[in-house]
């Protein structure tokens, strides 16, 4: 799933692909905003993105892509 994170007063957004579900990410974002903690996400390659919750401008969650099997793309 594609995740876009906008940071306050920064013109560029953070974009990452993650295996986490939309519900999991939404819960992490909500917790970071309400408790003032950091938002920690892991992308598909194992890299970790950490953003302080108090600087989040927005978080956009893309649709989850179904996994293709075999020759589905042909």
mmJSON file of the N, C-alpha and C atoms, coordinates in Angstrom:
{"data_MODEL":{"atom_site":{
"group_PDB":["ATOM","ATOM","ATOM","ATOM","ATOM","ATOM","ATOM","ATOM","ATOM","ATOM","ATOM","ATOM","ATOM","ATOM","ATOM","ATOM","ATOM","ATOM","ATOM","ATOM","ATOM","ATOM","ATOM","ATOM","ATOM","ATOM","ATOM","ATOM","ATOM","ATOM","ATOM","ATOM","ATOM","ATOM","ATOM","ATOM","ATOM","ATOM","ATOM","ATOM","ATOM","ATOM","ATOM","ATOM","ATOM","ATOM","ATOM","ATOM","ATOM","ATOM","ATOM","ATOM","ATOM","ATOM","ATOM","ATOM","ATOM","ATOM","ATOM","ATOM","ATOM","ATOM","ATOM","ATOM","ATOM","ATOM","ATOM","ATOM","ATOM","ATOM","ATOM","ATOM","ATOM","ATOM","ATOM","ATOM","ATOM","ATOM","ATOM","ATOM","ATOM","ATOM","ATOM","ATOM","ATOM","ATOM","ATOM","ATOM","ATOM","ATOM","ATOM","ATOM","ATOM","ATOM","ATOM","ATOM","ATOM","ATOM","ATOM","ATOM","ATOM","ATOM","ATOM","ATOM","ATOM","ATOM","ATOM","ATOM","ATOM","ATOM","ATOM","ATOM","ATOM","ATOM","ATOM","ATOM","ATOM","ATOM","ATOM","ATOM","ATOM","ATOM","ATOM","ATOM","ATOM","ATOM","ATOM","ATOM","ATOM","ATOM","ATOM","ATOM","ATOM","ATOM","ATOM","ATOM","ATOM","ATOM","ATOM","ATOM","ATOM","ATOM","ATOM","ATOM","ATOM","ATOM","ATOM","ATOM","ATOM","ATOM","ATOM","ATOM","ATOM","ATOM","ATOM","ATOM","ATOM","ATOM","ATOM","ATOM","ATOM","ATOM","ATOM","ATOM","ATOM","ATOM","ATOM","ATOM","ATOM","ATOM","ATOM","ATOM","ATOM","ATOM","ATOM","ATOM","ATOM","ATOM","ATOM","ATOM","ATOM","ATOM","ATOM","ATOM","ATOM","ATOM","ATOM","ATOM","ATOM","ATOM","ATOM","ATOM","ATOM","ATOM","ATOM","ATOM","ATOM","ATOM","ATOM","ATOM","ATOM","ATOM","ATOM","ATOM","ATOM","ATOM","ATOM","ATOM","ATOM","ATOM","ATOM","ATOM","ATOM","ATOM","ATOM","ATOM","ATOM","ATOM","ATOM","ATOM","ATOM","ATOM"],
"id":[1,2,3,4,5,6,7,8,9,10,11,12,13,14,15,16,17,18,19,20,21,22,23,24,25,26,27,28,29,30,31,32,33,34,35,36,37,38,39,40,41,42,43,44,45,46,47,48,49,50,51,52,53,54,55,56,57,58,59,60,61,62,63,64,65,66,67,68,69,70,71,72,73,74,75,76,77,78,79,80,81,82,83,84,85,86,87,88,89,90,91,92,93,94,95,96,97,98,99,100,101,102,103,104,105,106,107,108,109,110,111,112,113,114,115,116,117,118,119,120,121,122,123,124,125,126,127,128,129,130,131,132,133,134,135,136,137,138,139,140,141,142,143,144,145,146,147,148,149,150,151,152,153,154,155,156,157,158,159,160,161,162,163,164,165,166,167,168,169,170,171,172,173,174,175,176,177,178,179,180,181,182,183,184,185,186,187,188,189,190,191,192,193,194,195,196,197,198,199,200,201,202,203,204,205,206,207,208,209,210,211,212,213,214,215,216,217,218,219,220,221,222],
"type_symbol":["N","C","C","N","C","C","N","C","C","N","C","C","N","C","C","N","C","C","N","C","C","N","C","C","N","C","C","N","C","C","N","C","C","N","C","C","N","C","C","N","C","C","N","C","C","N","C","C","N","C","C","N","C","C","N","C","C","N","C","C","N","C","C","N","C","C","N","C","C","N","C","C","N","C","C","N","C","C","N","C","C","N","C","C","N","C","C","N","C","C","N","C","C","N","C","C","N","C","C","N","C","C","N","C","C","N","C","C","N","C","C","N","C","C","N","C","C","N","C","C","N","C","C","N","C","C","N","C","C","N","C","C","N","C","C","N","C","C","N","C","C","N","C","C","N","C","C","N","C","C","N","C","C","N","C","C","N","C","C","N","C","C","N","C","C","N","C","C","N","C","C","N","C","C","N","C","C","N","C","C","N","C","C","N","C","C","N","C","C","N","C","C","N","C","C","N","C","C","N","C","C","N","C","C","N","C","C","N","C","C","N","C","C","N","C","C","N","C","C","N","C","C"],
"label_atom_id":["N","CA","C","N","CA","C","N","CA","C","N","CA","C","N","CA","C","N","CA","C","N","CA","C","N","CA","C","N","CA","C","N","CA","C","N","CA","C","N","CA","C","N","CA","C","N","CA","C","N","CA","C","N","CA","C","N","CA","C","N","CA","C","N","CA","C","N","CA","C","N","CA","C","N","CA","C","N","CA","C","N","CA","C","N","CA","C","N","CA","C","N","CA","C","N","CA","C","N","CA","C","N","CA","C","N","CA","C","N","CA","C","N","CA","C","N","CA","C","N","CA","C","N","CA","C","N","CA","C","N","CA","C","N","CA","C","N","CA","C","N","CA","C","N","CA","C","N","CA","C","N","CA","C","N","CA","C","N","CA","C","N","CA","C","N","CA","C","N","CA","C","N","CA","C","N","CA","C","N","CA","C","N","CA","C","N","CA","C","N","CA","C","N","CA","C","N","CA","C","N","CA","C","N","CA","C","N","CA","C","N","CA","C","N","CA","C","N","CA","C","N","CA","C","N","CA","C","N","CA","C","N","CA","C","N","CA","C","N","CA","C","N","CA","C","N","CA","C","N","CA","C","N","CA","C","N","CA","C"],
"label_alt_id":[null,null,null,null,null,null,null,null,null,null,null,null,null,null,null,null,null,null,null,null,null,null,null,null,null,null,null,null,null,null,null,null,null,null,null,null,null,null,null,null,null,null,null,null,null,null,null,null,null,null,null,null,null,null,null,null,null,null,null,null,null,null,null,null,null,null,null,null,null,null,null,null,null,null,null,null,null,null,null,null,null,null,null,null,null,null,null,null,null,null,null,null,null,null,null,null,null,null,null,null,null,null,null,null,null,null,null,null,null,null,null,null,null,null,null,null,null,null,null,null,null,null,null,null,null,null,null,null,null,null,null,null,null,null,null,null,null,null,null,null,null,null,null,null,null,null,null,null,null,null,null,null,null,null,null,null,null,null,null,null,null,null,null,null,null,null,null,null,null,null,null,null,null,null,null,null,null,null,null,null,null,null,null,null,null,null,null,null,null,null,null,null,null,null,null,null,null,null,null,null,null,null,null,null,null,null,null,null,null,null,null,null,null,null,null,null,null,null,null,null,null,null],
"label_comp_id":["UNK","UNK","UNK","UNK","UNK","UNK","UNK","UNK","UNK","UNK","UNK","UNK","UNK","UNK","UNK","UNK","UNK","UNK","UNK","UNK","UNK","UNK","UNK","UNK","UNK","UNK","UNK","UNK","UNK","UNK","UNK","UNK","UNK","UNK","UNK","UNK","UNK","UNK","UNK","UNK","UNK","UNK","UNK","UNK","UNK","UNK","UNK","UNK","UNK","UNK","UNK","UNK","UNK","UNK","UNK","UNK","UNK","UNK","UNK","UNK","UNK","UNK","UNK","UNK","UNK","UNK","UNK","UNK","UNK","UNK","UNK","UNK","UNK","UNK","UNK","UNK","UNK","UNK","UNK","UNK","UNK","UNK","UNK","UNK","UNK","UNK","UNK","UNK","UNK","UNK","UNK","UNK","UNK","UNK","UNK","UNK","UNK","UNK","UNK","UNK","UNK","UNK","UNK","UNK","UNK","UNK","UNK","UNK","UNK","UNK","UNK","UNK","UNK","UNK","UNK","UNK","UNK","UNK","UNK","UNK","UNK","UNK","UNK","UNK","UNK","UNK","UNK","UNK","UNK","UNK","UNK","UNK","UNK","UNK","UNK","UNK","UNK","UNK","UNK","UNK","UNK","UNK","UNK","UNK","UNK","UNK","UNK","UNK","UNK","UNK","UNK","UNK","UNK","UNK","UNK","UNK","UNK","UNK","UNK","UNK","UNK","UNK","UNK","UNK","UNK","UNK","UNK","UNK","UNK","UNK","UNK","UNK","UNK","UNK","UNK","UNK","UNK","UNK","UNK","UNK","UNK","UNK","UNK","UNK","UNK","UNK","UNK","UNK","UNK","UNK","UNK","UNK","UNK","UNK","UNK","UNK","UNK","UNK","UNK","UNK","UNK","UNK","UNK","UNK","UNK","UNK","UNK","UNK","UNK","UNK","UNK","UNK","UNK","UNK","UNK","UNK","UNK","UNK","UNK","UNK","UNK","UNK"],
"label_asym_id":["A","A","A","A","A","A","A","A","A","A","A","A","A","A","A","A","A","A","A","A","A","A","A","A","A","A","A","A","A","A","A","A","A","A","A","A","A","A","A","A","A","A","A","A","A","A","A","A","A","A","A","A","A","A","A","A","A","A","A","A","A","A","A","A","A","A","A","A","A","A","A","A","A","A","A","A","A","A","A","A","A","A","A","A","A","A","A","A","A","A","A","A","A","A","A","A","A","A","A","A","A","A","A","A","A","A","A","A","A","A","A","A","A","A","A","A","A","A","A","A","A","A","A","A","A","A","A","A","A","A","A","A","A","A","A","A","A","A","A","A","A","A","A","A","A","A","A","A","A","A","A","A","A","A","A","A","A","A","A","A","A","A","A","A","A","A","A","A","A","A","A","A","A","A","A","A","A","A","A","A","A","A","A","A","A","A","A","A","A","A","A","A","A","A","A","A","A","A","A","A","A","A","A","A","A","A","A","A","A","A","A","A","A","A","A","A","A","A","A","A","A","A"],
"label_entity_id":["1","1","1","1","1","1","1","1","1","1","1","1","1","1","1","1","1","1","1","1","1","1","1","1","1","1","1","1","1","1","1","1","1","1","1","1","1","1","1","1","1","1","1","1","1","1","1","1","1","1","1","1","1","1","1","1","1","1","1","1","1","1","1","1","1","1","1","1","1","1","1","1","1","1","1","1","1","1","1","1","1","1","1","1","1","1","1","1","1","1","1","1","1","1","1","1","1","1","1","1","1","1","1","1","1","1","1","1","1","1","1","1","1","1","1","1","1","1","1","1","1","1","1","1","1","1","1","1","1","1","1","1","1","1","1","1","1","1","1","1","1","1","1","1","1","1","1","1","1","1","1","1","1","1","1","1","1","1","1","1","1","1","1","1","1","1","1","1","1","1","1","1","1","1","1","1","1","1","1","1","1","1","1","1","1","1","1","1","1","1","1","1","1","1","1","1","1","1","1","1","1","1","1","1","1","1","1","1","1","1","1","1","1","1","1","1","1","1","1","1","1","1"],
"label_seq_id":[1,1,1,2,2,2,3,3,3,4,4,4,5,5,5,6,6,6,7,7,7,8,8,8,9,9,9,10,10,10,11,11,11,12,12,12,13,13,13,14,14,14,15,15,15,16,16,16,17,17,17,18,18,18,19,19,19,20,20,20,21,21,21,22,22,22,23,23,23,24,24,24,25,25,25,26,26,26,27,27,27,28,28,28,29,29,29,30,30,30,31,31,31,32,32,32,33,33,33,34,34,34,35,35,35,36,36,36,37,37,37,38,38,38,39,39,39,40,40,40,41,41,41,42,42,42,43,43,43,44,44,44,45,45,45,46,46,46,47,47,47,48,48,48,49,49,49,50,50,50,51,51,51,52,52,52,53,53,53,54,54,54,55,55,55,56,56,56,57,57,57,58,58,58,59,59,59,60,60,60,61,61,61,62,62,62,63,63,63,64,64,64,65,65,65,66,66,66,67,67,67,68,68,68,69,69,69,70,70,70,71,71,71,72,72,72,73,73,73,74,74,74],
"pdbx_PDB_ins_code":[null,null,null,null,null,null,null,null,null,null,null,null,null,null,null,null,null,null,null,null,null,null,null,null,null,null,null,null,null,null,null,null,null,null,null,null,null,null,null,null,null,null,null,null,null,null,null,null,null,null,null,null,null,null,null,null,null,null,null,null,null,null,null,null,null,null,null,null,null,null,null,null,null,null,null,null,null,null,null,null,null,null,null,null,null,null,null,null,null,null,null,null,null,null,null,null,null,null,null,null,null,null,null,null,null,null,null,null,null,null,null,null,null,null,null,null,null,null,null,null,null,null,null,null,null,null,null,null,null,null,null,null,null,null,null,null,null,null,null,null,null,null,null,null,null,null,null,null,null,null,null,null,null,null,null,null,null,null,null,null,null,null,null,null,null,null,null,null,null,null,null,null,null,null,null,null,null,null,null,null,null,null,null,null,null,null,null,null,null,null,null,null,null,null,null,null,null,null,null,null,null,null,null,null,null,null,null,null,null,null,null,null,null,null,null,null,null,null,null,null,null,null],
"Cartn_x":[0.84,0.0,0.893,0.51,1.263,0.805,1.77,1.485,2.198,1.463,2.036,1.879,2.98,2.973,3.392,2.522,2.841,3.298,4.372,4.937,4.651,4.252,3.968,5.196,4.966,5.99,7.09,6.842,7.785,7.06,7.675,7.037,6.971,7.862,7.89,7.221,6.625,5.998,6.856,6.656,7.331,6.413,6.919,6.126,6.824,6.063,6.636,5.593,6.079,5.245,5.393,4.269,4.318,3.418,3.784,2.963,1.92,1.965,1.009,-0.369,-1.405,-2.77,-3.149,-4.172,-4.654,-5.143,-5.794,-6.283,-5.137,-4.07,-2.893,-2.24,-2.062,-1.427,-2.307,-3.609,-4.526,-4.469,-4.368,-4.27,-2.965,-1.857,-0.568,-0.584,-1.201,-1.299,-2.144,-3.273,-4.158,-3.444,-2.701,-1.955,-0.885,-0.177,0.872,0.288,-0.893,-1.522,-2.094,-2.756,-3.414,-2.432,-1.412,-0.459,0.793,0.962,2.138,3.413,3.272,4.439,4.906,5.822,6.304,5.497,5.389,4.788,5.935,5.922,6.984,6.383,6.853,6.366,7.545,7.296,8.332,7.892,8.809,8.445,8.72,8.426,8.559,9.996,10.968,12.376,12.995,12.193,12.683,13.189,13.146,13.569,12.508,12.928,12.015,11.943,10.707,10.477,9.876,10.512,10.035,9.741,8.493,8.075,7.443,7.862,7.205,5.732,4.862,3.423,2.979,3.714,3.286,3.573,4.283,4.552,3.801,2.96,2.2,1.203,1.237,0.257,-0.906,-0.583,-1.596,-0.941,-1.765,-1.316,-2.358,-1.914,-2.806,-2.49,-3.525,-3.356,-3.932,-3.102,-3.557,-4.275,-4.972,-5.663,-4.681,-5.074,-4.221,-4.33,-3.178,-3.149,-3.293,-4.206,-4.269,-3.012,-2.541,-1.333,-1.68,-0.908,-1.16,-0.362,-0.943,-0.316,-0.229,0.896,1.038,1.216,0.492,0.617,-0.542,-0.992,-2.148,-1.924,-0.679,-0.392,-0.289,-0.379,-0.21,-1.496],
"Cartn_y":[-1.163,0.0,1.235,2.238,3.473,4.399,5.0,5.937,7.238,8.36,9.685,10.457,11.046,11.786,13.217,14.154,15.572,16.105,16.883,17.463,18.967,19.512,20.938,21.756,22.821,23.771,23.157,21.994,21.351,21.122,21.519,21.423,20.025,19.143,17.787,16.819,15.792,14.763,13.506,12.688,11.398,10.367,9.567,8.53,7.201,6.201,4.873,3.805,2.632,1.451,0.578,0.147,-0.637,-1.862,-2.906,-4.109,-4.009,-2.937,-2.767,-2.47,-2.85,-2.604,-1.152,-0.682,0.687,0.899,-0.091,0.024,0.147,-0.62,-0.551,0.825,1.336,2.639,3.737,3.668,4.671,4.685,3.517,3.441,4.064,3.813,4.392,5.916,6.422,7.865,8.502,7.891,8.408,8.474,7.425,7.396,8.484,8.666,9.689,11.091,11.313,12.632,12.892,11.914,12.123,12.123,11.285,11.179,12.027,12.604,13.417,12.595,11.335,10.462,10.495,9.62,9.558,8.538,8.8,7.853,7.054,5.748,4.876,3.871,3.909,3.007,2.286,1.066,0.277,0.049,0.285,0.08,-1.365,-1.659,-3.023,-3.527,-2.62,-3.013,-3.08,-2.855,-2.938,-1.632,-0.555,0.75,1.29,2.052,2.606,4.12,4.647,6.086,6.513,7.503,7.997,9.484,9.876,11.267,11.677,12.801,13.279,13.583,13.128,13.304,14.748,15.628,17.028,17.83,17.255,17.97,17.37,16.363,15.751,16.753,16.918,17.746,16.902,15.778,14.827,13.488,12.45,11.11,10.571,10.233,9.698,8.22,7.397,5.95,5.514,4.889,4.365,3.044,2.614,1.336,0.179,-0.861,-2.04,-2.8,-3.153,-3.859,-5.357,-6.004,-7.46,-8.093,-9.123,-9.828,-10.634,-10.443,-11.226,-12.512,-13.549,-14.864,-15.353,-15.926,-16.515,-15.484,-15.664,-14.812,-13.831,-13.283,-12.386,-11.109,-10.662,-9.423,-9.575,-10.785,-10.99,-10.915],
"Cartn_z":[0.0,0.0,0.0,-0.765,-0.814,0.31,1.002,2.086,1.763,1.814,1.61,2.916,3.378,4.633,4.347,4.691,4.567,5.908,5.889,7.094,7.093,8.233,8.34,7.947,7.175,6.747,5.88,5.291,4.372,3.047,1.948,0.639,0.061,0.471,-0.08,0.873,0.3,1.13,1.146,2.152,2.25,1.617,0.697,0.032,0.245,0.71,0.891,0.597,0.233,0.025,1.26,1.823,3.051,2.942,3.675,3.749,4.858,5.664,6.743,6.168,6.901,6.435,6.705,6.001,6.183,7.612,8.19,9.564,10.56,10.348,11.235,11.165,9.954,9.773,10.365,10.134,10.683,12.208,12.826,14.289,14.776,14.073,14.442,14.299,13.23,13.011,14.112,14.417,15.461,16.81,17.129,18.385,18.429,17.318,17.265,17.438,16.886,16.991,18.377,18.952,20.244,21.41,21.348,22.453,22.25,21.055,20.784,20.651,20.285,20.114,18.664,18.303,16.931,16.133,14.837,13.896,13.294,13.517,13.02,12.044,10.797,9.754,9.112,8.659,7.985,6.545,5.586,4.188,3.758,2.496,1.977,1.99,1.958,1.918,3.311,4.349,5.71,6.288,5.506,6.024,6.966,7.965,8.958,8.788,8.78,8.695,10.033,10.677,11.968,11.83,12.161,12.053,13.386,13.958,15.183,14.913,15.783,15.587,15.572,16.262,16.342,15.072,14.08,12.829,11.632,11.874,10.778,10.205,8.892,8.209,7.72,7.075,6.612,6.345,6.32,5.933,4.969,3.756,2.726,2.535,2.676,2.532,1.198,0.353,-0.933,-0.734,-1.743,-1.675,-1.632,-0.968,-0.9,-2.212,-2.782,-4.057,-3.811,-4.559,-4.419,-5.0,-4.38,-4.855,-6.092,-7.177,-8.381,-8.322,-8.896,-8.887,-10.328,-10.681,-12.017,-13.103,-14.195,-15.355,-15.455,-14.341,-14.325,-15.124,-15.251,-15.96,-17.459,-18.0,-19.441,-20.18],
"occupancy":[1.0,1.0,1.0,1.0,1.0,1.0,1.0,1.0,1.0,1.0,1.0,1.0,1.0,1.0,1.0,1.0,1.0,1.0,1.0,1.0,1.0,1.0,1.0,1.0,1.0,1.0,1.0,1.0,1.0,1.0,1.0,1.0,1.0,1.0,1.0,1.0,1.0,1.0,1.0,1.0,1.0,1.0,1.0,1.0,1.0,1.0,1.0,1.0,1.0,1.0,1.0,1.0,1.0,1.0,1.0,1.0,1.0,1.0,1.0,1.0,1.0,1.0,1.0,1.0,1.0,1.0,1.0,1.0,1.0,1.0,1.0,1.0,1.0,1.0,1.0,1.0,1.0,1.0,1.0,1.0,1.0,1.0,1.0,1.0,1.0,1.0,1.0,1.0,1.0,1.0,1.0,1.0,1.0,1.0,1.0,1.0,1.0,1.0,1.0,1.0,1.0,1.0,1.0,1.0,1.0,1.0,1.0,1.0,1.0,1.0,1.0,1.0,1.0,1.0,1.0,1.0,1.0,1.0,1.0,1.0,1.0,1.0,1.0,1.0,1.0,1.0,1.0,1.0,1.0,1.0,1.0,1.0,1.0,1.0,1.0,1.0,1.0,1.0,1.0,1.0,1.0,1.0,1.0,1.0,1.0,1.0,1.0,1.0,1.0,1.0,1.0,1.0,1.0,1.0,1.0,1.0,1.0,1.0,1.0,1.0,1.0,1.0,1.0,1.0,1.0,1.0,1.0,1.0,1.0,1.0,1.0,1.0,1.0,1.0,1.0,1.0,1.0,1.0,1.0,1.0,1.0,1.0,1.0,1.0,1.0,1.0,1.0,1.0,1.0,1.0,1.0,1.0,1.0,1.0,1.0,1.0,1.0,1.0,1.0,1.0,1.0,1.0,1.0,1.0,1.0,1.0,1.0,1.0,1.0,1.0,1.0,1.0,1.0,1.0,1.0,1.0,1.0,1.0,1.0,1.0,1.0,1.0],
"B_iso_or_equiv":[0.0,0.0,0.0,0.0,0.0,0.0,0.0,0.0,0.0,0.0,0.0,0.0,0.0,0.0,0.0,0.0,0.0,0.0,0.0,0.0,0.0,0.0,0.0,0.0,0.0,0.0,0.0,0.0,0.0,0.0,0.0,0.0,0.0,0.0,0.0,0.0,0.0,0.0,0.0,0.0,0.0,0.0,0.0,0.0,0.0,0.0,0.0,0.0,0.0,0.0,0.0,0.0,0.0,0.0,0.0,0.0,0.0,0.0,0.0,0.0,0.0,0.0,0.0,0.0,0.0,0.0,0.0,0.0,0.0,0.0,0.0,0.0,0.0,0.0,0.0,0.0,0.0,0.0,0.0,0.0,0.0,0.0,0.0,0.0,0.0,0.0,0.0,0.0,0.0,0.0,0.0,0.0,0.0,0.0,0.0,0.0,0.0,0.0,0.0,0.0,0.0,0.0,0.0,0.0,0.0,0.0,0.0,0.0,0.0,0.0,0.0,0.0,0.0,0.0,0.0,0.0,0.0,0.0,0.0,0.0,0.0,0.0,0.0,0.0,0.0,0.0,0.0,0.0,0.0,0.0,0.0,0.0,0.0,0.0,0.0,0.0,0.0,0.0,0.0,0.0,0.0,0.0,0.0,0.0,0.0,0.0,0.0,0.0,0.0,0.0,0.0,0.0,0.0,0.0,0.0,0.0,0.0,0.0,0.0,0.0,0.0,0.0,0.0,0.0,0.0,0.0,0.0,0.0,0.0,0.0,0.0,0.0,0.0,0.0,0.0,0.0,0.0,0.0,0.0,0.0,0.0,0.0,0.0,0.0,0.0,0.0,0.0,0.0,0.0,0.0,0.0,0.0,0.0,0.0,0.0,0.0,0.0,0.0,0.0,0.0,0.0,0.0,0.0,0.0,0.0,0.0,0.0,0.0,0.0,0.0,0.0,0.0,0.0,0.0,0.0,0.0,0.0,0.0,0.0,0.0,0.0,0.0],
"pdbx_formal_charge":[null,null,null,null,null,null,null,null,null,null,null,null,null,null,null,null,null,null,null,null,null,null,null,null,null,null,null,null,null,null,null,null,null,null,null,null,null,null,null,null,null,null,null,null,null,null,null,null,null,null,null,null,null,null,null,null,null,null,null,null,null,null,null,null,null,null,null,null,null,null,null,null,null,null,null,null,null,null,null,null,null,null,null,null,null,null,null,null,null,null,null,null,null,null,null,null,null,null,null,null,null,null,null,null,null,null,null,null,null,null,null,null,null,null,null,null,null,null,null,null,null,null,null,null,null,null,null,null,null,null,null,null,null,null,null,null,null,null,null,null,null,null,null,null,null,null,null,null,null,null,null,null,null,null,null,null,null,null,null,null,null,null,null,null,null,null,null,null,null,null,null,null,null,null,null,null,null,null,null,null,null,null,null,null,null,null,null,null,null,null,null,null,null,null,null,null,null,null,null,null,null,null,null,null,null,null,null,null,null,null,null,null,null,null,null,null,null,null,null,null,null,null],
"auth_seq_id":[1,1,1,2,2,2,3,3,3,4,4,4,5,5,5,6,6,6,7,7,7,8,8,8,9,9,9,10,10,10,11,11,11,12,12,12,13,13,13,14,14,14,15,15,15,16,16,16,17,17,17,18,18,18,19,19,19,20,20,20,21,21,21,22,22,22,23,23,23,24,24,24,25,25,25,26,26,26,27,27,27,28,28,28,29,29,29,30,30,30,31,31,31,32,32,32,33,33,33,34,34,34,35,35,35,36,36,36,37,37,37,38,38,38,39,39,39,40,40,40,41,41,41,42,42,42,43,43,43,44,44,44,45,45,45,46,46,46,47,47,47,48,48,48,49,49,49,50,50,50,51,51,51,52,52,52,53,53,53,54,54,54,55,55,55,56,56,56,57,57,57,58,58,58,59,59,59,60,60,60,61,61,61,62,62,62,63,63,63,64,64,64,65,65,65,66,66,66,67,67,67,68,68,68,69,69,69,70,70,70,71,71,71,72,72,72,73,73,73,74,74,74],
"auth_comp_id":["UNK","UNK","UNK","UNK","UNK","UNK","UNK","UNK","UNK","UNK","UNK","UNK","UNK","UNK","UNK","UNK","UNK","UNK","UNK","UNK","UNK","UNK","UNK","UNK","UNK","UNK","UNK","UNK","UNK","UNK","UNK","UNK","UNK","UNK","UNK","UNK","UNK","UNK","UNK","UNK","UNK","UNK","UNK","UNK","UNK","UNK","UNK","UNK","UNK","UNK","UNK","UNK","UNK","UNK","UNK","UNK","UNK","UNK","UNK","UNK","UNK","UNK","UNK","UNK","UNK","UNK","UNK","UNK","UNK","UNK","UNK","UNK","UNK","UNK","UNK","UNK","UNK","UNK","UNK","UNK","UNK","UNK","UNK","UNK","UNK","UNK","UNK","UNK","UNK","UNK","UNK","UNK","UNK","UNK","UNK","UNK","UNK","UNK","UNK","UNK","UNK","UNK","UNK","UNK","UNK","UNK","UNK","UNK","UNK","UNK","UNK","UNK","UNK","UNK","UNK","UNK","UNK","UNK","UNK","UNK","UNK","UNK","UNK","UNK","UNK","UNK","UNK","UNK","UNK","UNK","UNK","UNK","UNK","UNK","UNK","UNK","UNK","UNK","UNK","UNK","UNK","UNK","UNK","UNK","UNK","UNK","UNK","UNK","UNK","UNK","UNK","UNK","UNK","UNK","UNK","UNK","UNK","UNK","UNK","UNK","UNK","UNK","UNK","UNK","UNK","UNK","UNK","UNK","UNK","UNK","UNK","UNK","UNK","UNK","UNK","UNK","UNK","UNK","UNK","UNK","UNK","UNK","UNK","UNK","UNK","UNK","UNK","UNK","UNK","UNK","UNK","UNK","UNK","UNK","UNK","UNK","UNK","UNK","UNK","UNK","UNK","UNK","UNK","UNK","UNK","UNK","UNK","UNK","UNK","UNK","UNK","UNK","UNK","UNK","UNK","UNK","UNK","UNK","UNK","UNK","UNK","UNK"],
"auth_asym_id":["A","A","A","A","A","A","A","A","A","A","A","A","A","A","A","A","A","A","A","A","A","A","A","A","A","A","A","A","A","A","A","A","A","A","A","A","A","A","A","A","A","A","A","A","A","A","A","A","A","A","A","A","A","A","A","A","A","A","A","A","A","A","A","A","A","A","A","A","A","A","A","A","A","A","A","A","A","A","A","A","A","A","A","A","A","A","A","A","A","A","A","A","A","A","A","A","A","A","A","A","A","A","A","A","A","A","A","A","A","A","A","A","A","A","A","A","A","A","A","A","A","A","A","A","A","A","A","A","A","A","A","A","A","A","A","A","A","A","A","A","A","A","A","A","A","A","A","A","A","A","A","A","A","A","A","A","A","A","A","A","A","A","A","A","A","A","A","A","A","A","A","A","A","A","A","A","A","A","A","A","A","A","A","A","A","A","A","A","A","A","A","A","A","A","A","A","A","A","A","A","A","A","A","A","A","A","A","A","A","A","A","A","A","A","A","A","A","A","A","A","A","A"],
"auth_atom_id":["N","CA","C","N","CA","C","N","CA","C","N","CA","C","N","CA","C","N","CA","C","N","CA","C","N","CA","C","N","CA","C","N","CA","C","N","CA","C","N","CA","C","N","CA","C","N","CA","C","N","CA","C","N","CA","C","N","CA","C","N","CA","C","N","CA","C","N","CA","C","N","CA","C","N","CA","C","N","CA","C","N","CA","C","N","CA","C","N","CA","C","N","CA","C","N","CA","C","N","CA","C","N","CA","C","N","CA","C","N","CA","C","N","CA","C","N","CA","C","N","CA","C","N","CA","C","N","CA","C","N","CA","C","N","CA","C","N","CA","C","N","CA","C","N","CA","C","N","CA","C","N","CA","C","N","CA","C","N","CA","C","N","CA","C","N","CA","C","N","CA","C","N","CA","C","N","CA","C","N","CA","C","N","CA","C","N","CA","C","N","CA","C","N","CA","C","N","CA","C","N","CA","C","N","CA","C","N","CA","C","N","CA","C","N","CA","C","N","CA","C","N","CA","C","N","CA","C","N","CA","C","N","CA","C","N","CA","C","N","CA","C","N","CA","C","N","CA","C","N","CA","C","N","CA","C","N","CA","C"],
"pdbx_PDB_model_num":[1,1,1,1,1,1,1,1,1,1,1,1,1,1,1,1,1,1,1,1,1,1,1,1,1,1,1,1,1,1,1,1,1,1,1,1,1,1,1,1,1,1,1,1,1,1,1,1,1,1,1,1,1,1,1,1,1,1,1,1,1,1,1,1,1,1,1,1,1,1,1,1,1,1,1,1,1,1,1,1,1,1,1,1,1,1,1,1,1,1,1,1,1,1,1,1,1,1,1,1,1,1,1,1,1,1,1,1,1,1,1,1,1,1,1,1,1,1,1,1,1,1,1,1,1,1,1,1,1,1,1,1,1,1,1,1,1,1,1,1,1,1,1,1,1,1,1,1,1,1,1,1,1,1,1,1,1,1,1,1,1,1,1,1,1,1,1,1,1,1,1,1,1,1,1,1,1,1,1,1,1,1,1,1,1,1,1,1,1,1,1,1,1,1,1,1,1,1,1,1,1,1,1,1,1,1,1,1,1,1,1,1,1,1,1,1,1,1,1,1,1,1]
}}}
